[in-house]
Amino acid sequence: MTKAKRIWLKNPQAILANQAEHGLVIENGIIAELIGAGQEPSKDCDSIIDASQWVVIPGLINGHHHFYQTLTRALPQALNKPLFNWLKSLYPVWAGLEPEMVYESTRLALAELLLSGCTTAADHHYLFPQGITDAMDIQAQAAVEMGLRMTMTRGSMSLSQDDGGLPPASTVQTESAIMADSERVIQRYHDASPGSMLQVALAPCSPFSVTPELMRETAKLAAEKQVMLHTHLAETIDEENFCLQRFGMRTIDYLDSVNWLNDRTWLAHGIHFNDDEIARLGAAGTGICHCPTSNMMLASGMAPVRALEAAGSPVGLGVDGSASNDGSNMMQEVRQALYLQRLKYGADVSHFDAFRWATEGSAKMLGRDDIGSLAVGKQADIACFKLDDMRFSGSHDPLAALLLCGAHQADAVMVQGQWRVRDGSIMDLDIETLISRHQQSAKRLVNKVGSV
């Protein structure tokens, strides 16, 4: 779809931006002007869109996901279990992943995110059974087709059950293969330029699935190539105990020992930290991706979000894998974050805090300064919601209503100045066919191990 040179989103019902009561102007994919009360654009616009029915917010940024897990939602053998047992029940199923399954699960997850107002997504793909060594290439293709920004994290596992880890041997790779492909993926796909639609980070899965040597080599390569680092850390007490038993140190000491405690790193979950560890994370500028729904589903605990922010850590939000959520709805995740953090810190945690985590916080966590807010010079990544459902009737503060009344689907979404969702539908996508193919992939995957 050809984008107009200058687009004025005029007179929104509400907008999450300062001095933009009369909307904003987009020019060549960039926010060119914010239009305050009583103001007009500085020059003529090619297109003027009446935004009076919309609540306009920055595109939401999902900082942690596992797209392939959309294939194993609500799987009976994985229900009602904590993290380690949950993983052990699912690894044998995920070992059967095939290229088509990676493709369909990536497309479905991105579609689900897009409809929820998400414009940038980071995915942590760390499973490379034989036959899908090109998983990153498959994901890159799907991201281009769907039109979202994406940070692909080239994940990895090198410790199988035979080596004291959790995954079966069929799902891990040699460290030489991991490092060679990590470098290949960076060279082929990482775009560090402003407005980039595709970036790469390196992401060994967790302390219990890779060796310290792989962590150090990955950190060295990331520093050389100037890409971000990502891993799971401090998600459960079991993980903390694993680090104590295997390495003789707590999780942050381990992170420091492998040269990961820096501002090029963001961590998924970040729940079980003491005060000293929070201070160290903040001083290093290490980011934390809060995953509230997953943490509740697996009974992992609550991330100390306010303490981390106060210490200096960028804090963002992620839906996490769809086998521990079991959805990919970023707007619902913002609502969950608001309410879960109120349990920890009190009722003064506001909807503005939750929106900040999902926008500016996630952008900073991913090492980006070109997205995350509706401000002049930022990328035109915008989500627009209507308040015409029954759930919103009687609401008075439009921005608060998005979360308190439970918004879950955007009416319109723009990425880099181009509409990707209009009238609640993804443009140029046959949703029914996508769901059918994805469902077939899910059944085939689970049937391979006789689970259904």
ChimeraX attribute file (.defattr): number of C-alpha atoms within 10 A of each C-alpha:
attribute: neighborCount
match mode: 1-to-1
recipient: residues
	/A:1	8
	/A:2	7
	/A:3	16
	/A:4	15
	/A:5	14
	/A:6	21
	/A:7	22
	/A:8	26
	/A:9	21
	/A:10	21
	/A:11	21
	/A:12	20
	/A:13	19
	/A:14	22
	/A:15	23
	/A:16	16
	/A:17	16
	/A:18	11
	/A:19	14
	/A:20	22
	/A:21	20
	/A:22	24
	/A:23	28
	/A:24	27
	/A:25	27
	/A:26	28
	/A:27	21
	/A:28	16
	/A:29	23
	/A:30	22
	/A:31	25
	/A:32	22
	/A:33	20
	/A:34	24
	/A:35	22
	/A:36	16
	/A:37	12
	/A:38	7
	/A:39	13
	/A:40	17
	/A:41	17
	/A:42	10
	/A:43	7
	/A:44	11
	/A:45	15
	/A:46	12
	/A:47	15
	/A:48	13
	/A:49	12
	/A:50	13
	/A:51	21
	/A:52	16
	/A:53	16
	/A:54	24
	/A:55	22
	/A:56	27
	/A:57	23
	/A:58	29
	/A:59	27
	/A:60	32
	/A:61	31
	/A:62	33
	/A:63	32
	/A:64	30
	/A:65	24
	/A:66	22
	/A:67	26
	/A:68	27
	/A:69	24
	/A:70	27
	/A:71	29
	/A:72	21
	/A:73	17
	/A:74	14
	/A:75	14
	/A:76	11
	/A:77	12
	/A:78	19
	/A:79	16
	/A:80	12
	/A:81	14
	/A:82	16
	/A:83	22
	/A:84	13
	/A:85	13
	/A:86	17
	/A:87	15
	/A:88	15
	/A:89	18
	/A:90	18
	/A:91	16
	/A:92	18
	/A:93	18
	/A:94	23
	/A:95	21
	/A:96	21
	/A:97	25
	/A:98	19
	/A:99	14
	/A:100	15
	/A:101	24
	/A:102	25
	/A:103	23
	/A:104	27
	/A:105	26
	/A:106	27
	/A:107	23
	/A:108	23
	/A:109	24
	/A:110	27
	/A:111	25
	/A:112	18
	/A:113	25
	/A:114	32
	/A:115	26
	/A:116	28
	/A:117	29
	/A:118	31
	/A:119	30
	/A:120	27
	/A:121	28
	/A:122	25
	/A:123	28
	/A:124	29
	/A:125	23
	/A:126	24
	/A:127	25
	/A:128	24
	/A:129	19
	/A:130	14
	/A:131	11
	/A:132	18
	/A:133	17
	/A:134	13
	/A:135	20
	/A:136	24
	/A:137	16
	/A:138	18
	/A:139	23
	/A:140	20
	/A:141	13
	/A:142	20
	/A:143	23
	/A:144	13
	/A:145	12
	/A:146	19
	/A:147	21
	/A:148	24
	/A:149	23
	/A:150	24
	/A:151	27
	/A:152	26
	/A:153	28
	/A:154	27
	/A:155	23
	/A:156	29
	/A:157	28
	/A:158	23
	/A:159	23
	/A:160	19
	/A:161	13
	/A:162	10
	/A:163	14
	/A:164	11
	/A:165	18
	/A:166	18
	/A:167	26
	/A:168	17
	/A:169	18
	/A:170	15
	/A:171	22
	/A:172	23
	/A:173	21
	/A:174	12
	/A:175	19
	/A:176	11
	/A:177	12
	/A:178	22
	/A:179	18
	/A:180	10
	/A:181	16
	/A:182	23
	/A:183	16
	/A:184	12
	/A:185	22
	/A:186	22
	/A:187	12
	/A:188	10
	/A:189	17
	/A:190	19
	/A:191	16
	/A:192	14
	/A:193	10
	/A:194	12
	/A:195	18
	/A:196	16
	/A:197	20
	/A:198	21
	/A:199	22
	/A:200	27
	/A:201	26
	/A:202	28
	/A:203	29
	/A:204	26
	/A:205	23
	/A:206	22
	/A:207	25
	/A:208	22
	/A:209	20
	/A:210	21
	/A:211	18
	/A:212	16
	/A:213	11
	/A:214	20
	/A:215	23
	/A:216	16
	/A:217	15
	/A:218	24
	/A:219	26
	/A:220	15
	/A:221	17
	/A:222	22
	/A:223	13
	/A:224	9
	/A:225	14
	/A:226	14
	/A:227	21
	/A:228	22
	/A:229	29
	/A:230	27
	/A:231	22
	/A:232	21
	/A:233	24
	/A:234	23
	/A:235	26
	/A:236	21
	/A:237	14
	/A:238	14
	/A:239	21
	/A:240	20
	/A:241	15
	/A:242	18
	/A:243	20
	/A:244	14
	/A:245	11
	/A:246	11
	/A:247	14
	/A:248	12
	/A:249	16
	/A:250	19
	/A:251	24
	/A:252	22
	/A:253	15
	/A:254	18
	/A:255	18
	/A:256	13
	/A:257	14
	/A:258	18
	/A:259	15
	/A:260	23
	/A:261	24
	/A:262	18
	/A:263	21
	/A:264	22
	/A:265	25
	/A:266	33
	/A:267	24
	/A:268	25
	/A:269	28
	/A:270	26
	/A:271	22
	/A:272	22
	/A:273	20
	/A:274	10
	/A:275	12
	/A:276	10
	/A:277	16
	/A:278	24
	/A:279	18
	/A:280	20
	/A:281	25
	/A:282	23
	/A:283	15
	/A:284	18
	/A:285	22
	/A:286	24
	/A:287	31
	/A:288	35
	/A:289	31
	/A:290	30
	/A:291	30
	/A:292	27
	/A:293	23
	/A:294	24
	/A:295	24
	/A:296	15
	/A:297	18
	/A:298	19
	/A:299	15
	/A:300	20
	/A:301	18
	/A:302	21
	/A:303	25
	/A:304	21
	/A:305	24
	/A:306	16
	/A:307	15
	/A:308	25
	/A:309	20
	/A:310	12
	/A:311	18
	/A:312	19
	/A:313	27
	/A:314	27
	/A:315	29
	/A:316	32
	/A:317	31
	/A:318	31
	/A:319	31
	/A:320	31
	/A:321	24
	/A:322	22
	/A:323	24
	/A:324	24
	/A:325	24
	/A:326	18
	/A:327	21
	/A:328	29
	/A:329	25
	/A:330	27
	/A:331	26
	/A:332	20
	/A:333	27
	/A:334	28
	/A:335	22
	/A:336	20
	/A:337	26
	/A:338	23
	/A:339	20
	/A:340	18
	/A:341	22
	/A:342	14
	/A:343	11
	/A:344	14
	/A:345	14
	/A:346	11
	/A:347	11
	/A:348	9
	/A:349	18
	/A:350	15
	/A:351	19
	/A:352	14
	/A:353	16
	/A:354	22
	/A:355	25
	/A:356	21
	/A:357	29
	/A:358	30
	/A:359	28
	/A:360	24
	/A:361	28
	/A:362	32
	/A:363	26
	/A:364	21
	/A:365	28
	/A:366	31
	/A:367	17
	/A:368	16
	/A:369	15
	/A:370	20
	/A:371	27
	/A:372	28
	/A:373	25
	/A:374	27
	/A:375	20
	/A:376	15
	/A:377	16
	/A:378	20
	/A:379	29
	/A:380	31
	/A:381	32
	/A:382	26
	/A:383	27
	/A:384	26
	/A:385	27
	/A:386	22
	/A:387	20
	/A:388	10
	/A:389	9
	/A:390	8
	/A:391	14
	/A:392	17
	/A:393	11
	/A:394	8
	/A:395	14
	/A:396	9
	/A:397	10
	/A:398	20
	/A:399	21
	/A:400	15
	/A:401	19
	/A:402	23
	/A:403	22
	/A:404	17
	/A:405	17
	/A:406	16
	/A:407	19
	/A:408	17
	/A:409	22
	/A:410	24
	/A:411	21
	/A:412	24
	/A:413	30
	/A:414	25
	/A:415	24
	/A:416	26
	/A:417	23
	/A:418	19
	/A:419	19
	/A:420	24
	/A:421	23
	/A:422	15
	/A:423	12
	/A:424	17
	/A:425	19
	/A:426	20
	/A:427	15
	/A:428	11
	/A:429	14
	/A:430	10
	/A:431	14
	/A:432	9
	/A:433	10
	/A:434	16
	/A:435	15
	/A:436	12
	/A:437	16
	/A:438	23
	/A:439	17
	/A:440	14
	/A:441	21
	/A:442	21
	/A:443	14
	/A:444	18
	/A:445	22
	/A:446	20
	/A:447	13
	/A:448	15
	/A:449	13
	/A:450	9
	/A:451	12
	/A:452	12
